[in-house]
Amino acid sequence: MPLSIFGFQALWSPYLMGVIVFLTVLYFLVTKTWRKDFQVSEPLKKSEAAYFLIGMITLYIVKGSPIDLLGHIMFTWHMVQMALLLLLVPVFLIKGIPPWVWKVIVEAPFINKVMKVFTQPLFAILLFVGLFSFYHLPSVFDTIKLDETLHGLYTFILFLSAVNMYWPLLNNVEGQHQLKNIHKLGYIAANAVLITPACALIIFASHPLYGTYSDSEMWLKAMELCVPASTLSGLSLSGPELFSNMSLVSDQQVGGVLMKIIQEIIFGVILFKVFRKWWNTERANQDEITADALREFQKKSTVQ
C-alpha cells in the first residue's frame, strides 16, 4: 500500500519545515548580521555553516520527511530515525554553531549551572544510555508512543541528553570541560559498550515486544502522532503488515541491528578523527615531548 494515502502533511510535515527554515534564518542573522552586537565574536567559517546546514537538513529528513511516517509504521525505520536523530544531528549542531555563540548560551546564569552537572563525562554517558534504554522498555515505549505530549517531551529530553553526551567530546568552547585525546578514545568506547544491552534486548527477543507495532488498535492510535485523525478515520488499516513483507519479529530484529550498525559507523568515524588528531599532535610535538622526558630523567638521576 502506498504511503501517499496518508496525505502531504503526514509525508512532509510542513510545520516542521517552517521551523527548520526559521532556525536557519535565525542562525545566519546571529552569526553574520547581528554578530557585531556581541562583545566577543568571530566571522562565520564555511565549515561551521556547512555543519549547521547539514544538521538542519538531516533533522528535517529524520523528523519531517516520509522517514518519520515510516518510523511510526515499522520498528526498523523507528530505530534508523532514532540513530540519526540522537547520534548524528547533535554532532552537526555542536560543530556547526560557532564557539563564541555556544559560549553565550552555556554561560547564561541558569544554563551554566545545568551544563556543569549534565556534561560531566560519566554522568552524561550514563544519563543518555539510561534514558535511551528506559525508553525502549516495552511498557514505557508503548505508553510514550500513545501520548503526543509525552512523546514530544521525552524525545526532546533524550535529544538534549545526546547533546550533553557529545559535549565533552566535541566542544571547543573556552572554559568548558574538554577531554584529552586519549580520554576521548575511552569515552567513545564506553558509549558503544553501554548502549549494546538495550540493542541486544531488541535483537534477540523471540517475540514482538511493542504493542504499538504488533497490536492493530495500538498501532493505529500511535499513528495519530504523525497522521491527522481525520485522515486516519477515512482509511481502512489493520497494521504494519500492509506496508511490509517482514514479520513483526524480523522487523524488530532488523531495527535493533541497524541501530547498532549506524552507531558503530558514527562512533567509528569520530574515533578515527580523534585518533588522527592525537597522532598528528604527538608527531608535531615529539621533539618537545622527548626533551621533557629527558629533563625528567636527568632530574630523577640527580636526586638519586
NUDOBA-644984 format. One record per residue: z, y, x of N, C-alpha, C, O in turn; residue number from 1; residue in one letter. Coordinates in pm, whole numbers. Each point is the difference from the previous one (the first is absolute). Layout:
# residues N
PT    n.Z    n.Y    n.X   ca.Z   ca.Y   ca.X    c.Z    c.Y    c.X    o.Z    o.Y    o.X num residu
PT      Z      Y      X      Z      Y      X      Z      Y      X      Z      Y      X NUM      a
...
//
This chain:
# residues 304
PT    n.Z    n.Y    n.X   ca.Z   ca.Y   ca.X    c.Z    c.Y    c.X    o.Z    o.Y    o.X num residu
PT      0   -120     85      0    120    -85      0    125     89     80      8     93   1      m
PT   -166     89   -120    -10    118     85    119     94    -16     59      9   -108   2      p
PT    -24     60    216    111     95     -4    -33    124    -81     89     74    -42   3      l
PT   -217    -51     19    -42    121    -72     56      6   -142      2    108    -60   4      s
PT     44   -220      6     54     -1   -136    127     85    -10     40     40   -109   5      i
PT     24    -13    223    125     77     -2    -23    150      1     94     77    -21   6      f
PT   -216    -33     44    -32    142     -8     14     74    131     60    -49     95   7      g
PT   -116    171    -92     -3     82    121    139     37     50     26     -6    120   8      f
PT     65     43   -210    134     44     41     74   -109     74     64     27    102   9      q
PT    -72   -151   -152     69   -111     65    -64    -35    133     69    -43     93  10      a
PT   -200     60    -83    -72    -37    122     14    103    111     10    -37    117  11      l
PT     -9    166   -152    -10    103    103    113    103      0     -3     92     81  12      w
PT    100   -104   -168    120     84      0    -29    146     31     38     49    107  13      s
PT   -105     24   -197    -37    140     27    121     90     27    -12     97     74  14      p
PT    128   -129   -133    118     83     24     46    -11    146     36     99     63  15      y
PT    -38   -222    -11     37    -19    141   -103     67     90     35     55    105  16      l
PT   -160    -60   -143   -104     67     78     30    149     10    -17     61    105  17      m
PT     60     -4   -216     37    142      1    117     28     91      1    102     70  18      g
PT     99   -191    -70    117     17     88    -42     -9    146     46     78     83  19      v
PT   -133   -173    -51    -47    -18    138    -75    125     47     20     46    112  20      i
PT   -106      7   -198    -75    122     35     97    116     21    -17     77     95  21      v
PT    118    -63   -182     99    108     12     75    -10    132     17    100     69  22      f
PT     29   -221    -33     74    -19    124    -86     29    121     48     53    100  23      l
PT   -175    -89   -108    -92     25    112    -24    149     19      1     50    113  24      t
PT    -22     21   -224    -18    145      8    127     66     54     -8     89     85  25      v
PT    124   -133   -133    128     55     46     18    -25    150     48     88     72  26      l
PT    -86   -205    -26     10    -36    142    -77    100     86     53     50    100  27      y
PT   -177    -21   -138    -82     92     82     45    145    -16    -16     79     93  28      f
PT     72    -44   -207     55    135    -15    118     20     94     11    104     66  29      l
PT     79   -204    -60    119     10     85    -38     -3    147     51     80     78  30      v
PT   -138   -172    -39    -30    -21    142   -103     98     57    -14     11    121  31      t
PT    -58     60   -209   -101     94     50     21    142    -55     23     93     77  32      k
PT    -31    -76   -208      6    134    -60    139     63     14     13    116     37  33      t
PT     93   -194    -67    136     53      1     74    -27    131    120     29     11  34      w
PT   -188    -83     88     67    -42    124     74    115     67    109    -20     53  35      r
PT   -166    139    -54     60    115     70    127     51    -67     73     80     58  36      k
PT    -46   -126   -181    122     41    -69    123    -75     51    113     36    -31  37      d
PT   -136   -142    111    110    -78     57     35     55    138    -88     46     73  38      f
PT    216    -53    -39     45     50    130    -63    -78    115    -40     57    102  39      q
PT     32   -187   -119    -59    -87    103   -111    -81    -65     23    -68   -101  40      v
PT   -142     74    157   -112    -78    -53   -103    -20    111      2     67    103  41      s
PT    -91   -161   -127   -107    -29     93   -130    -19    -78      4    -37   -118  42      e
PT   -118     60    181   -129    -23    -68    -12   -147    -42     44    -91     71  43      p
PT   -104     71   -186    -18   -136    -50   -100    -76     87   -111     49     25  44      l
PT    150   -167     21    -89    -83     81    -94    -80    -90     35    -36   -113  45      k
PT   -154     10    163    -96    -80    -77     54   -139    -30    -23    -55   -108  46      k
PT     96     -2    204     55   -134    -20    104      0   -111      7    -96    -78  47      s
PT     74    203     69    101      9   -105    -66     11   -138     40    -67    -94  48      e
PT   -140    153     85    -72     15   -127    -67   -132    -41      1    -36   -117  49      a
PT    -57    -34    215    -66   -128    -29    100   -103    -50    -27    -70    -98  50      a
PT    143     61    165    103    -94    -45     44     30   -142     13    -91    -83  51      y
PT     10    220     53     47     36   -134   -105    -33   -106     33    -56   -104  52      f
PT   -157     91    131   -106    -26    -97    -18   -150    -24    -18    -44   -113  53      l
PT     24    -34    221    -10   -146    -15    118    -52    -81    -14    -91    -82  54      i
PT    133    149    105    118    -39    -74    -14     29   -149     36    -83    -83  55      g
PT    -89    202     49    -20     36   -140   -105    -89    -67     16    -41   -115  56      m
PT   -123     14    188   -106    -87    -55     55   -141    -22    -26    -62   -104  57      i
PT    103     13    202     59   -134    -13     98     -5   -116      4    -98    -75  58      t
PT     76    203     60     95      6   -111    -73     -5   -134     43    -70    -92  59      l
PT   -153    144     81    -76     -3   -125    -63   -137    -24      2    -50   -113  60      y
PT    -56     -9    218    -60   -133    -15    104   -100    -49    -28    -84    -86  61      i
PT    148     94    143    105    -97    -33     57     21   -139     25    -96    -73  62      v
PT     -3    223     35     69     29   -126    -90     60   -108     42     10   -115  63      k
PT   -166     29    148    -84     66    -99   -131    -69    -30    -61     27   -103  64      g
PT     16   -115    191   -127    -69    -19     23   -129    -81    113    -28    -38  65      s
PT   -218    -50     12     17   -128    -71     97    -97     68     45    -96    -63  66      p
PT    -12    119    191     98    -87     66    134      6    -72     70   -101    -10  67      i
PT    -32    220    -40    126     12    -72     -4    -83   -128     97    -69    -33  68      d
PT   -208     74    -38    -16    -80   -122      4   -150     34     66    -78    -68  69      l
PT   -138     41    174     -1   -141     42    140    -46     41     36   -116    -18  70      l
PT     43    209     74    136    -33     39     89    -35   -117     99    -72     16  71      g
PT   -132    123   -134     75    -35   -120    -54   -127    -66     70    -66    -77  72      h
PT   -194     33    109    -61   -120    -58     33   -124     82     35   -104    -56  73      i
PT    -44    116    188     19   -115     89    103     32    107      4    111     52  74      m
PT     77   -208    -19    104     17    101    -60     19    138     57     73     82  75      f
PT   -169   -136    -54    -67     15    130    -25    148     30     31     48    109  76      t
PT    -88     22   -207    -32    141     21    125     87      3      3    104     65  77      w
PT    100   -147   -135    128     72      7     53      2    143     46    103     48  78      h
PT    -52   -217     20     53     -9    135    -87     77    100     52     60     95  79      m
PT   -184    -62   -115    -89     82     83     34    147    -18      8     76     97  80      v
PT     13    -38   -222     36    138    -31    131     40     66     10    108     58  81      q
PT     91   -194    -66    131     30     59    -10      9    152     61     87     61  82      m
PT   -139   -176     -1    -14      0    147    -61    131     49     48     59     97  83      a
PT   -153    -14   -164    -67    124     42     86    122    -30      6     93     81  84      l
PT     58    -92   -197     82    115    -40    121     16     91     32    112     39  85      l
PT     35   -222     -5    126      8     73    -16     -8    151     83     53     74  86      l
PT   -188   -118    -26    -13    -23    143   -111     80     67     -5      8    123  87      l
PT    -84     52   -201   -111     75     59      5    149    -33    -11     84     90  88      l
PT     28    -51   -217      2    142    -40    108     80     73    -29    111     44  89      v
PT    153   -162    -29    101     78     74    -40     32    143     34    107     51  90      p
PT   -107   -197     13    -45     24    138    -93    122      4     15     87     86  91      v
PT   -109    -82   -179    -95    112     -4     71    131    -32    -36    104     56  92      f
PT    134   -107   -144     69    124    -37     88     52    114      1    120     27  93      l
PT     71   -209     40     84     43    112    -85     57    112     36    100     62  94      i
PT   -149   -164    -35    -89     47    107    -84    119    -44    -43     80     83  95      k
PT     19    -66   -214    -89    105    -49     67    134    -22    -64    104     15  96      g
PT    192   -105    -50     72    126    -20     47     49    136     71    -73     70  97      i
PT   -108    195    -29     36     50    134    151     -1     23     78     21    -94  98      p
PT    -35    -45    218    143     -3     31     76    125    -42    115     -9    -42  99      p
PT   -179    128     53     71    123    -35     26      8   -151     97     62    -44 100      w
PT   -186   -124    -36     23     -5   -145    112    -99    -31     88     26    -82 101      v
PT    -95   -142    148    107    -98    -17    135     59     38    101    -26    -66 102      w
PT    -99    106    171    126     59     47     62     90   -107    122     -1    -20 103      k
PT   -206     77    -49     49     84   -109     58    -86   -112    104     33    -58 104      v
PT   -172   -145     29     44    -88   -109    130    -70     34     96      5    -76 105      i
PT    -93    -71    192    115    -85     33    124     78     42    110    -56      3 106      v
PT   -127    185     28    115     81     39     53     85   -116     91     80     19 107      e
PT   -148    -98   -138     55     65   -119    143    -52    -21     25   -118     26 108      a
PT     68    201    -72    143    -35     -5     32   -138    -55     66    -78     69 109      p
PT   -110     44   -189     35   -129    -59    -78   -114     65     56   -105     32 110      f
PT   -188    128    -14    -86   -105     56     44    -37    141     -8   -117     38 111      i
PT     55    214     40     44    -26    136    109   -106      4     -3    -90     83 112      n
PT    101    102   -172    110    -97     -5    -48   -138    -43     43   -102     53 113      k
PT   -133    103   -151    -53   -128    -49    -81    -70    109     14   -121     19 114      v
PT    -98    196     52    -84    -58    102     81    -60    114    -38   -104     55 115      m
PT    148    168    -19     83    -51    109     53   -140    -31     16    -82     91 116      k
PT      9     56   -218     53   -131    -40   -113   -100    -22      3   -111     54 117      v
PT   -102    151   -134   -101    -95    -45   -108    -30    103    -79    -93    -20 118      f
PT     74    168    129    -99    -31    105     63    -63    123    -67    -19    101 119      t
PT    196    -15   -109     59    -79    107    -72   -134      5     -8    -68   -102 120      q
PT    -46     28    216    -90   -116      7     48   -125    -74    -74    -55    -82 121      p
PT    195      9    111     48   -123    -63     14     17   -150    -41    -87    -77 122      l
PT     98    199     35     18     25   -142   -135     13    -71    -17    -51   -111 123      f
PT    -79    118    176   -132     21    -60    -72   -133    -24    -61    -20   -105 124      a
PT     69    -70    203    -63   -131    -15     65    -79   -113    -69    -52    -88 125      i
PT    202     44     91     72    -81    -98    -19     54   -141    -11    -77    -96 126      l
PT      7    209     83    -18     60   -132   -140    -32    -55    -13    -40   -115 127      l
PT    -89     58    197   -135    -27    -46    -18   -147    -36    -49    -32   -109 128      f
PT     87    -56    199    -15   -144    -26     84    -42   -121    -44    -82    -81 129      v
PT    165    138     70     86    -33   -112    -61     43   -133      0    -77    -96 130      g
PT    -51    201     90    -61     49   -123   -126    -79    -35    -24    -31   -117 131      l
PT    -57     -2    217   -121    -78    -23     34   -140    -51    -61    -48    -95 132      f
PT    157    -17    159     38   -136    -38     64     -1   -139    -30    -87    -81 133      s
PT    118    185     55     65      9   -131   -102     20   -111     11    -59   -107 134      f
PT   -111    142    135   -105     27    -99    -73   -127    -40    -39    -15   -116 135      y
PT     19    -75    210    -78   -120    -28     83   -120    -43    -51   -112     -6 136      h
PT    179    134    -24     76   -102    -72    -56     -8   -142    -15    104    -64 137      l
PT    -14   -222     14    -70    -11   -130     61     81   -114    -72     71    -70 138      p
PT    203    -81     50     61     71   -113     -9    152     19    -22     74    -97 139      s
PT     41    -28    220     -8    143     30   -145     48    -16    -25    104    -62 140      v
PT    -67   -179    116   -141     36     -6    -47     17   -144    -63    100    -33 141      f
PT     94   -197    -51    -44      5   -140     65    116    -74    -65     65    -82 142      d
PT    191    -38    110     70    111    -65    -66    132     35    -23     84    -87 143      t
PT     -7    -64    216    -59    125     45   -142     16    -53    -40    109    -40 144      i
PT    -37   -218     38   -139      7    -44    -13     29   -149   -107     41    -45 145      k
PT    211    -61    -31     -7     22   -144     51    137    -42     -1     33   -118 146      l
PT     43     46    214     53    134    -30    -74    102     85     12     -2    123 147      d
PT    -87     91   -185    -84     95     73     82     92     89    -35     24    115 148      e
PT    146     29   -169     84     92     77     65    -71    118      0     51    112 149      t
PT     55   -169   -137     65    -77    105    -99    -41    107     31      1    119 150      l
PT   -151    -39   -161   -104    -40     95    -40    115     91    -11    -16    122 151      h
PT    -11    133   -182    -38    117     79    110     43     96    -27     34    115 152      g
PT    152    -35   -163    114     41     83     22    -96    115     19     42    114 153      l
PT    -22   -172   -142     25    -98    107   -113      2    103     25    -11    120 154      y
PT   -149     25   -166   -113      6     93     13    120     92    -27    -10    119 155      t
PT     68    125   -175     17    121     80    111    -18    104    -16     39    115 156      f
PT    129    -97   -156    111    -24     93    -42    -97    109     34     19    117 157      i
PT   -107   -122   -155    -47    -99     97    -96     65    100      2    -32    119 158      l
PT    -86    122   -168    -93     72     89     76     90     97    -33      4    118 159      f
PT    134     67   -167     82     84     89     70    -84    106     12     42    115 160      l
PT     35   -160   -154     66    -88     98    -99    -47    106     37    -21    115 161      s
PT   -164      4   -154   -104    -37     97    -25    114     99    -18    -24    119 162      a
PT     17    148   -169    -15    117     88    117      7     97    -20     23    120 163      v
PT    141    -43   -170    120      2     86     -5   -112    103     44     17    114 164      n
PT    -96   -132   -155    -10   -114     92    -94     31    117     28    -37    114 165      m
PT   -139    106   -143    -97     34    103     42    122     83    -50     19    111 166      y
PT    140     63   -163     32    127     62     45    -14    146    -55     70     86 167      w
PT    152   -155    -53     44    -10    141   -111    -51     92      5     19    121 168      p
PT   -103    -84   -180   -108    -60     77   -114     97     28    -62     -7    106 169      l
PT     34     98   -201   -122     79      8     19    151     10    -93     70     41 170      l
PT    211    -18    -76     13    146     -7     -2     63    140     44    -59     98 171      n
PT    -97    183    -94     -4     79    124     72    133    -18    -33     98     66 172      n
PT    130    -96   -154     70    123    -33    114     23     99     85    -87     20 173      v
PT    -83    203     40    104     34     97    137     -3    -66     20     58   -107 174      e
PT     74   -126    172    136     -8    -54     24   -121    -87    115    -31    -31 175      g
PT   -222    -38    -11     15   -120    -82     10   -124     90    -56     -4    110 176      q
PT    129    -96   -159     18   -122     78   -134    -71     21    -71    -27    -96 177      h
PT     39     -1    221   -123    -70     34     33   -118     90     69     14    101 178      q
PT   -119   -129   -138     26   -121     78    -78      2    131   -111     53      6 179      l
PT    170   -111     98    -72    -19    125   -106   -107    -22     10    -81    -92 180      k
PT   -113     83    177   -112    -92    -19     44   -146     -3    -48    -77    -83 181      n
PT    138     38    172     45   -139      4     75    -36   -127     -9   -113    -49 182      i
PT     85    210     -6     72    -24   -124    -94     -7   -120     27    -69    -98 183      h
PT   -138    142    107    -97     -4   -109    -59   -140    -17    -26    -44   -112 184      k
PT      5    -24    224    -54   -136     -6     94    -92    -77    -43    -79    -84 185      l
PT    173     89    113     98    -81    -70     13     40   -146     21    -85    -87 186      g
PT    -34    213     59     10     53   -136   -111    -57    -88     24    -41   -113 187      y
PT   -145     41    166   -115    -54    -74     18   -150    -24    -25    -49   -110 188      i
PT     68    -22    213     21   -145    -13    107    -30   -105    -15    -94    -78 189      a
PT    123    172     77    108    -20    -97    -51     20   -142     37    -76    -90 190      a
PT   -120    178     69    -58     23   -132    -81   -120    -47     12    -44   -114 191      n
PT    -95     -7    204    -87   -112    -35     81   -124    -36    -35    -74    -92 192      a
PT    144     51    164     82   -119    -23     80     13   -130      7    -95    -78 193      v
PT     53    210     57     91     17   -114    -71     -2   -135     60    -37   -100 194      l
PT   -186     76     96    -72      1   -127    -59   -137    -33    -46    -22   -112 195      i
PT     48    -71    209    -59   -132    -19     66    -82   -111    -73    -62    -78 196      t
PT    207     56     67     61    -81   -106    -47     36   -141    -22    -89    -82 197      p
PT      5    217     54    -46     42   -133   -141    -52    -26    -31    -46   -109 198      a
PT    -55     54    211   -137    -52    -15      1   -153    -12    -76    -57    -78 199      c
PT    165     -8    155      8   -146     -4     44    -49   -137    -50   -102    -49 200      a
PT    143    173    -14     46    -36   -134   -118     -6    -97     -7    -88    -85 201      l
PT    -84    183    100   -115      7    -89   -105   -104     38    -56    -66    -88 202      i
PT     30     51    217   -106    -90     47     30   -146    -32    -89    -75    -39 203      i
PT    215     35     56     34   -142    -13     57    -37   -137     42   -114    -19 204      f
PT    -40    206    -73     47    -33   -136   -100    -95    -65   -122     19     11 205      a
PT    173   -122    -78    -88   -101    -61    -30     28   -147    -69    -77    -66 206      s
PT    121    188     14    -23     37   -139     -9    152    -12     49     70     89 207      h
PT   -109    -19   -194    -10    147    -17    139     62     -8     86    -46    -76 208      p
PT    -64    150    154    131     64      6     15    116    -98    111     28    -46 209      l
PT   -221     38     14      9    127    -71    -61     -9   -140   -118    -31    -17 210      y
PT    203     58    -81    -45     -5   -139   -106    103    -31    -83    -22    -88 211      g
PT     83    135    160    -98    105    -26   -141    -39     46    -95     74    -23 212      t
PT     81   -191     88   -131    -53     34    -27   -136    -63   -114    -46     -1 213      y
PT    218    -19    -51    -18   -135    -55     22     -7   -151    -56    -88    -66 214      s
PT    135    178     11     24      5   -144    -92    103    -63      3    117     39 215      d
PT    -84   -158   -134   -102     88    -56     58    126    -64    -57    108     14 216      s
PT    169   -120    -84     60    117    -65     56     98    103    -18    121    -12 217      e
PT     88   -174    113     54     85    105   -111     63     83      8    117     38 218      m
PT   -111   -194    -12   -115     51     77    -66    116    -72    -31    102     60 219      w
PT     11   -118   -191    -64    105    -80     88    124     -6    -50    112      2 220      l
PT    182   -133    -10     92    113     -1     -4     73    133      2    124      4 221      k
PT     -6   -198    106     -5     61    133   -130     76     22     -3     95     78 222      a
PT   -104   -136   -145   -129     68     14      6    143    -52    -84     83     37 223      m
PT    182    -53   -122     13    135    -54     36    102    108     -9    121    -24 224      e
PT     50   -169    143     30     92    110   -124     74     48     10    111     53 225      l
PT   -127   -170    -72   -122     65     49   -110     11   -106    -99     70     22 226      c
PT    115   -137   -135   -100      5   -106     62     63   -124    106    -45    -43 227      v
PT   -169    147    -15     55     61   -122     22   -104   -109    -83    -88    -20 228      p
PT    195     99    -50     33    -96   -105   -108     -5   -108    -27   -105    -58 229      a
PT    -35    220     32   -106      4   -102   -120    -84     40    -66    -60    -85 230      s
PT     39     55    216   -111    -83     50     34   -147    -10    -82    -81    -42 231      t
PT    205     46     82     42   -141     -4      3    -55   -143    -31   -116    -23 232      l
PT     70    202    -70     11    -47   -139   -136    -41    -57     -6    -77    -95 233      s
PT   -101    129    151   -134    -33    -48    -63   -117     72   -115    -35    -27 234      g
PT    189    -27    120    -53   -112     77     71   -130    -35    117      0    -39 235      l
PT   -188   -108     52     59   -133    -23     13    -69    135    -96    -58     51 236      s
PT    217     65      7     25    -54    133    112   -102     -4     98     17    -73 237      l
PT   -114   -124    151    102   -105      4     75     -6    132    113    -49      5 238      s
PT   -175     99    104     66     -6    129    -96     18    116   -119     21    -22 239      g
PT    169    -29    145    -84     23    119   -108   -104     22    -93     23     78 240      p
PT    102   -138   -147   -102   -104     17   -137     47    -48   -102    -60     35 241      e
PT     99    166   -115   -128     54    -47    -77     69    113   -121     21    -11 242      l
PT    191     15    119    -61     78    107     -5    -75    133    -50     55     99 243      f
PT     99   -176    -95      2    -76    126     -3   -149    -28     53    -48   -100 244      s
PT   -116    -26    192     -2   -146    -10    117    -65     71     19   -121    -11 245      n
PT     61    200     83    114    -55     73    113    -36    -96     20     65   -102 246      m
PT     53   -170    137    119    -33    -77    108    102     30     -9     73     98 247      s
PT    111    -67   -181    107     97     18     73    -22    133     35     96     68 248      l
PT    -14   -222    -33     69    -31    126    -87     40    119     50     58     97 249      v
PT   -179    -87   -104    -91     37    110     -7    151     15      1     52    112 250      s
PT    -10     18   -224     -2    146      3    125     54     68     -7     93     81 251      d
PT    121   -151   -113    128     40     58      4    -27    150     42     85     78 252      q
PT    -87   -203    -38      3    -39    141    -96     84     83     34     43    110 253      q
PT   -154    -19   -162    -97     83     72     55    141     19    -18     61    105 254      v
PT     87     -9   -208     61    132     10    101      6    113      1     96     77 255      g
PT     85   -195    -68    101     -4    105    -63    -10    138     45     66     95 256      g
PT   -149   -148    -83    -69    -18    129    -68    130     42      8     41    116 257      v
PT    -76     25   -209    -70    124     33     97    110     39    -28     79     90 258      l
PT    143    -74   -157    101     99     36     41    -19    146     10     97     75 259      m
PT     14   -221    -37     44    -29    136   -111     27    101     26     53    108 260      k
PT   -149    -88   -142   -113     23     91    -22    150     22    -17     44    114 261      i
PT     17     33   -222    -20    145     12    112     62     82    -24     87     84 262      i
PT    147   -133   -108    114     51     77    -18    -30    148     23     88     84 263      q
PT    -64   -209    -52    -16    -38    140   -112     81     67     12     38    116 264      e
PT   -119    -11   -190   -110     79     56     46    143     30    -24     52    109 265      i
PT     90     10   -208     46    138     18    102      9    113    -11     86     88 266      i
PT    111   -175    -89    101      1    106    -62    -35    134     43     51    104 267      f
PT   -144   -138   -105    -66    -37    124    -72    119     64      5     18    121 268      g
PT    -72     62   -204    -68    120     51    101     99     56    -21     56    108 269      v
PT    130    -34   -181    104     92     47     62    -53    129     24     77     94 270      i
PT      1   -206    -88     58    -62    120    -91     19    120     46     32    110 271      l
PT   -176    -51   -131    -97     18    108      1    143     52     -1     23    121 272      f
PT      2     74   -214      0    141     39    127     37     76     -5     74     98 273      k
PT    120   -125   -146    127     29     68      1    -60    139     41     65     96 274      v
PT    -87   -190    -84     -2    -67    130    -94     69     97     32     16    118 275      f
PT   -149     27   -169    -97     68     86     56    133     50    -16     35    116 276      r
PT     83     39   -206     60    128     40    110    -23    103     10     75     98 277      k
PT     70   -176   -119    108    -34     94    -59    -37    136     47     46    104 278      w
PT   -148   -130   -106    -63    -46    124    -61    117     76     17      9    122 279      w
PT    -87     79   -191    -61    116     65    105     94     58    -19     56    108 280      n
PT    130    -40   -181    108     86     49     62    -58    126     28     72     96 281      t
PT     -7   -203    -97     59    -67    117    -92     11    121     47     24    111 282      e
PT   -176    -40   -132    -95      8    111    -10    143     53    -11     21    121 283      r
PT     16     76   -212    -12    140     43    122     44     80    -11     87     87 284      a
PT    126   -146   -116    125     42     65     53   -104     98    117      4     36 285      n
PT   -202    -98      7     49   -109     82     55     47    135     97    -57     50 286      q
PT   -158    162      9     51     51    127    140     59    -18     89    -21     83 287      d
PT    -70     96   -192    131     59    -26    104   -108    -28    114      9     46 288      e
PT   -155   -112   -123     92   -110    -32     41    -74    127    116    -34     19 289      i
PT   -214      9     69     29    -69    126     93     82     87     93    -54     60 290      t
PT   -116    186    -53     85     89     81    142      1    -54     96     -2     78 291      a
PT    -80      7   -211    134     -1    -61     72   -130     30    119      0     30 292      d
PT   -192   -111    -38     61   -130     27     42    -10    146    106    -56     31 293      a
PT   -188    110     59     31     -3    142    124     85     30     87    -41     77 294      l
PT    -80    158   -138    118     86     20    127    -67    -53    106      9     61 295      r
PT   -119    -77   -173    116    -69    -58     46   -113     93    119    -21     20 296      e
PT   -218    -51     38     32   -109     91     69     53    125     98    -59     47 297      f
PT   -149    170      8     60     58    120    140     51    -27     88    -10     85 298      q
PT    -68     65   -205    133     50    -36    100   -115     -5    113     14     47 299      k
PT   -153   -127   -104     89   -115     -9     28    -56    139    112    -41     30 300      k
PT   -215     40     58     17    -52    135     97     87     78     81    -52     77 301      s
PT    -86    184    -96     90     92     69    146    -20    -43     92      3     82 302      t
PT    -74    -24   -212    134    -22    -54     60   -128     56    118     -4     32 303      v
PT   -199    -99    -22     49   -126     54     32     11    149     43    -98     61 304      q
//
